Amino acid sequence: MKIELQISMNEALYLRNPESSELGRNILSHSVELIHKIGFEAFTFKKLAEVIGTTEAGIYRYFENKHKLLVYLTAWYWGWLEFQIRFQTNNIKDPTVRLKKVIDLLASAVEDDERTSHINEALLHQIIISEGSKAYLTKQVSEDNKQQFFKPYKDVCEVIGNIISECSPGYIYPKSLASTIIEMAHFQNFFMNNLPSLTDFGKTKQVTEIISFLNHLVFASIKKL
């Protein structure tokens, strides 16, 4: 019997819990597919309603606006990613090996998780790469932050930062490096596929090259002087 993976979500992100009904789960699954297909700017609740076969009003019963929906999806992804990091590094004692595993998870392509039937993580990962920063690069970021909308992202950074500190206890920038690793993995992936002249990986289009770059960047930064 398949066990459904549950990701804890901030209740302030929605008007009605989308996990609580078939329509809510359809909103999540089809919004991921539609945003991936047409982009967040072109995405509207009207278009989503047409895809699902419901009304705009029905979607507005769950989310106040499309920005809240995007923040929900990004927060869900970071919660899922934190679970993956903890699960896949749980039995690794060497922090250096753990950190390399984290870098691999951040930069590699994501496969759809069968334990979450209503979310396609492979598509959501691509949305995070190309659209994820739009969740917090807004005028209302301070207010959203007060409501702890970005806590799942901060939690992932804290987990990675703690591993960095284990690798190099004297390193004084573990949080900064943790968030840099995450953003760099996404930017380099996006540039590689869309603006190749901004990377050294444009011709090869190999994620393994990004992983090698991030390992070099991280371990050159935290090596003992």
C-alpha positions, 0 to 999 in steps of 0.5 A, a space after each residue: 500500500 502506497 503511503 502518501 507523503 504529507 507536507 505541513 503548510 502555513 494556513 495563512 497561504 490559503 483560504 481553504 486547505 487545497 489538500 482537503 478536497 478533490 477540487 483543491 488537489 486538482 487546483 494544485 496539480 493543474 496549476 503546476 502543469 499550466 504554469 510550467 506550460 505557459 509561465 507565471 505571467 500568462 497564468 490566470 485563474 480563468 485559464 486554470 478553471 478552464 483546464 480543470 472544468 470548474 469556475 474562477 470563483 471555485 478557485 478563489 475559494 481556495 486562494 486569494 490570488 495567483 501570487 499566494 498560489 505561487 508562494 504556496 507551491 514554492 513553500 511546498 517544494 521547499 518542504 518536500 526538498 527538506 524531507 528529501 535532504 534529511 531522508 537521503 543524508 540520514 545515514 551518512 556520518 561524514 559531513 563532507 559526503 553529506 554536503 556533496 550529496 546535498 549539492 547533487 540533490 540541488 543541481 540534479 533533475 528531479 523525478 516525480 515522487 509517487 508518494 505525492 499523487 497530486 504534485 508533479 515534482 519534476 515539473 515543479 522543480 522547473 518552475 522553481 528554477 524559472 519562476 521561484 524567485 517571483 515568490 519573494 521578489 515583490 514589494 510585499 516581501 516584508 509583510 509576507 515574511 512576517 507571516 512566515 511564508 518563506 519559513 520552508 526555504 529558510 529551514 532548507 538553508 538552515 539544514 544546509 548551513 548546519 552541514 557546512 558548519 560541521 564540515 568547517 566549524 570555523 567558517 563564518 558564512 554558513 547561511 550565506 553559502 547555503 542560500 548561495 548554493 541553492 540559488 546558484 544551482 538554479 541560476 546556472 541551470 536556467 542560464 545553461 538552457 536559456 542564456 548559455 553564454 553566461 555559463 561554461 556549460 552551455 555547449 555541454 548542457 550537462 548538469 554534472 558540470 554544474 555539480 562539479 562547479 558547485 563542489 569546487 565553489 563550496 569546498 574552496 570557500 570552506 577549506 581550512 586556511 
